[in-house]
Amino acid sequence: MGREVHVALVGFGNVGRRFVEQLRGPYGRALRAAGVRVRITGIATARHGLAIDPGGIDLGFALRLATRGGSLGSLHRGRAVGDVREFIARVPAEVLVEITTLDPLTGQPATRHVRQALARGLHVVTANKGPVAFALRSLRALAERRARLFLHEGAVMDGTPVFNLVARCLPGTRIESFRGTLNSTTNLVLSRMERGLGRDAAVREARRLGIAEADPRNDLDGWDAAVKGCALANALMGASIRPKQVRRRGISDVSLYDVRRALRAGFRTRLVVRGVRAKGRVRVSVAPERIPVGDPLSGSGPDAALVFRTDLMGEIGVFERGATVDQTAYALLSDLLEIVRRRR
């Protein structure tokens, strides 16, 4: 049957629900092939309550409750849990999966959740870019002291390997710069504007697909891209930069006329994140740019792309076509399998 791993979820939105859905199917099969079975022993949410069950949460029931807007409290067993802090302190788990909504100005509450879980001695997996952008060094140091893993592959480009690519496949290289279209919502919005669709209608489509931030202004104003740029710079270039230090301009002032005129001239308008190492410092910027059609960053719809310039391997890029909630959920599985592999 394989060894059992107890996992707790903090956050149960689109990504969390998709992860649980797949856990009952292909994700579960992948984990069993690795020699383990996962039992979800707790789920904590901001809107649907909290539940702990050492015997395992009824996942089908939890999904139905959350989808209908009900409370998970009916699934709880034992003494009542007052808040998320108490949940993290008490839930019987080995791994905490943190997937709450991000405040791009503070990195909270995710950073606080991750820190508490690591201090307690739990492994942590997150698709939240906040902890990587705001507190990576201290969280890595804490994880090392506690002999635990802090993994965050889903923080940038969903499940597409970015951090793992550099760590495993580019040993000894130095990232000199990067450029990327990392916000799926603005990529989709600008693509739809090229076809003549209004910005508001395009944002509604992004929300239907589940790729927009809880507050789409964080996408349109460039905050999501800025946080992701900081996460990349901090994790891969040794920087310690916060989103408020990023030169940032969103797409709110980009008009339908601007986008369509650029396309007629052979360019796509995209929100580009750039990080560059210069004079001993790493700088990150976010701004709409004209990208030549055919460039790796000129994808359409919710496509995402990232190009690294390295000292030993020149330029290397990764591309994600049609980003959805599925890719982000997969990142959680990828990191969970990494925990299983390393523990062996």
N, C-alpha and C positions, 0 to 999 in steps of 0.2 A: 504493500500500500504506500510505502514511502513515509518519510518523516513529516510531521505536521508543523507548519509555521503559522503562528498567530499574528494577524495583521489588524491594525486599527486605522480607520480613515478619519481625518479631520477635513471636512468639506465633502459635500455630496451633491455637487451641481452636475453640469453636463459631462465633465470628464470623469468624475467619480462614479456616476451611474453607468457610463459606458464601460468603465473598467470592471465594475461588478457584473454587468451583463456578459461581458466576454470571459470573465472568470468562470462562469458556469459553462463555458464552451471551449473555444480554442485556447484561451489563456490557461485554463485549468489543465488542458491536455499538455501544453508546453511545460508547465510546472511539474506535472506528474512524470513527464519524460526526463526531467532533471532530478527526479527522486524525491519530490516533496508534494505535499498537499497544503493548500492555504485555507485557513479558517479565519473569517472576519469576525473578530470578537468585540468590535465596537465601532460605532459611527457617530461622529459629532457634527452638528450643523448649526448654522446661525438661525435658520428659519424653520427647520423641521425637528428641532429638539435633539436630544442625545440618548444613546442607548448603549449599554454594555451587556453582553451575555457571554460568559466564559465558555459556554457550550457551543457558541457560534450563532451569529445573527441569521435569521431567516431572510435570505437575500431577496427572494422573490417578493415577499411581503414588504420588505423595506423599499424596494423599487416602486411597488404599487402605491405605498403610502406617500413617498416623496413626489411621485408624478401627480398624484391627486391633491397635493398640498396638505397632507395630513401630518401628524406628529409621529416621530419614531419612538416616542416615550413608551408606547404600548409594548415595544420589543425589549424594554429594559428589564434586567433581572438583578435584584439586590437593592442595596441602599441607594437612595436617590443621588444623582449627580447634579451639582449646582451649576457648573459652567465648564468651559473647555479646559481651563487650567486644572480643575479637579479631574476631568475626564482623562487628560494625559497622565496625571499622577496615579490614577487607579486602574486604567484599562489593562487587562492581562494580555500583553502583546510583546512581541520581539521586534516588530517593525512598525513604525508610524509612517503613514502616507499622508503628506500635507498638501492639500489642493484647495485652499481657501481663496477667496477673492482678494486681489492685491490692492493696497493703497500705494500708488507709484511715488508718492512724496515721502513715505516713511518706511516702506517695506514691511509694514505690519498688517495683520497680526501674524503673518507667516513666520517671520524671523523669531518672534517670541516663542511660537509653538515649537519650531525646530530646536531652539536652544534648550527649552525645557525637556524635550524628549531625549536629546543627546545627553543632557546632564543626568537624566534618570537611567541611562544605559540602554536606550533603544537605538536600533539602526533607523535612519530616516531616509525616505525617498520623497522627493518633491518635484512637481512640475511648475512650481512657483519661482519666478525669477527674482522676487524680492530678496530672499536670503542671500542669493549669490551676488546681487548687486550691492547690497547694503552691509553684509556682515560675513563675507566668505572666509576671510582669514581667521577670525575668531571662532567661527563655527567649525572650520577644518581643524583648528588646534584643539577644540573641545572634543571633537570626534576622535582625534588621535589619542588624547589623554584617556578617554573612556574605552578605547579599543573598539570603536564602532565605526560604521560607514555612513557618510553623508553623501548621497547621490542625487544628481539633479539634471539628468540628460534631457528631460522634457522642458527645461527652463527656456531654451531657445530652439526654434524650428521644430517644436513638437517632438515626435519620435525619431526624426532624422538624426543620425549620429553626428554630433558636432564636437562635444567635449571628449567623447570616446575616440573619435577619429584622431584628434591631436594626441591624446594620451597614449593610445595603443599603436597607431600607425605612423606617427611622425616623431619617433624618439630622436632627441638631439637637435631637432630643428627649433628655430626661433621665429615666432610670428612677428613680422615687421608691421603688418597692417591688415585690415579686413574691410570689406564693403559688402553690404547685404540689403536685401529687401525682406525684412524680418517680421513685418506686421501684416498678417493675412487680410485683415479688414481693409486697410488702406489700399492694398494691392487689388482687392476685389472692387472697392469703390471706384478707384481710378480706371480700372478696366471697363466697368459698366458705364462710366462717364464717357469713355471713348466711343461707346455705342450710342450715346445720346441720352442715357438714363440719368435722372437727377440724383444728387448726392444722398438725399434723405431716403429715396427708394432703395438705393444701393446699400445703405446702412441697414435698412430693414431686412434685406436679403441676408446680409452677414449675420444678423441676429437669429434669423431662422436656421441658418447653418450651424449655429452654436459657436462661431469663431470670434465674435465680437466680445470685447471686454464688457463687464457688467455695466459700466458707464462708457458708451462708445466715444465720448470726448477724449478719453485716455488714448484711444487709437488715433483719432483725427488730429489731436493736438501734438502727437508725437511722443507722449509720455511712455507708452508701452515700448516703442522702439528705443527710447533713451535708456530705459531700465535694461532691456536686452543688450544694448551696446555696452553698458557698464558690466553686465554679467560676463560677456565675452572678454572684455578688456581685463577684468579682475581675475578670471579663471585661467585665461590662456596667455596673457601678456604681463602678468605680475603686477598689474596696476591696483590702485585703491581709489577708485573714482566713484562718486555718487551721482545720481541722475540730475541733481540741481547744478552740477558742474558741466553738464553737457550743453553745448550750443545746439538749441533745438528750435525748429520751425515745422509746424504741421502742415496739413493740406487744407485747412479751413478757408484759406484765401485763394486756393486754386480753383479757377472757374471752368465750367464746361467748355467755354471758348478756348481757354489756354490748353486744355488737354487735347482737344480735337485739332487745334492748329499744330501742336507738336507732332501729333500722329501723321498729319498730312506731310510734314517735313521729314518723316522717317524716324521719329523718336517717340518713345513711350514715357509718360510722366510717372515717376515712382518715388515713394518716400524711401530714401536711402540712409542707412546707418553706416557711418565710417569710423574706424578706429585707426590711429596711426601713431607709431613710435617715432619721436623726433626730439633731439637734444635731451635725451635722458628722461623724457616724459611721455606718457600716453594720453592722447587727446581723443575724445569721442564727440561726434556731431551727428545731427539728424536734420535732414532737409529734403524737400521735393527736388528732384533732378530730372533732366531730360536724358534718357538712356537710349542709345541707338538700338533699333530693332535688330534682334539677333544676339545682343549681349546677354550673358547669363542672367543679368538682373532684369531683363525685359519680359519676363513671363507674364501671362495674363491670368485673370481670375484670382483665386486665393493662393496662387503659386508663391513659393518663397525660395530665395537663393542666397548663398553666402560664398564669398571668394576670399581666401586667405592669400597673402603674399608672404612667402617664407624665405629664409636665408639660404637654405640648402635644396629646396624642392621647387623654387619658383612659385607660380600661382597654382593653387588647388581649390576647387570649388565643389560644393554640394548643392543639390537642387531637390525641392519637394514640390510635387505637382498636386494641386487640388487639396490643400490642407483642410482637414475636418477634425472634429473631436476625436475621431478614431486614432489618428496619429499621436495625439497627446496621451490618450489612454495607453497606447502601446508603449510609450516611454516609461510608464510606471511598471509595466511587465518587464521591460528590458532591465531596469534597475533592480527589480526584485530578483530576477534570475542572476544578476551579478552578485547580489548578496549571497544567494545560495551557492554560487560557484566559489566565491572567496572563502566562505565558511568551510568548505570542503578542504 
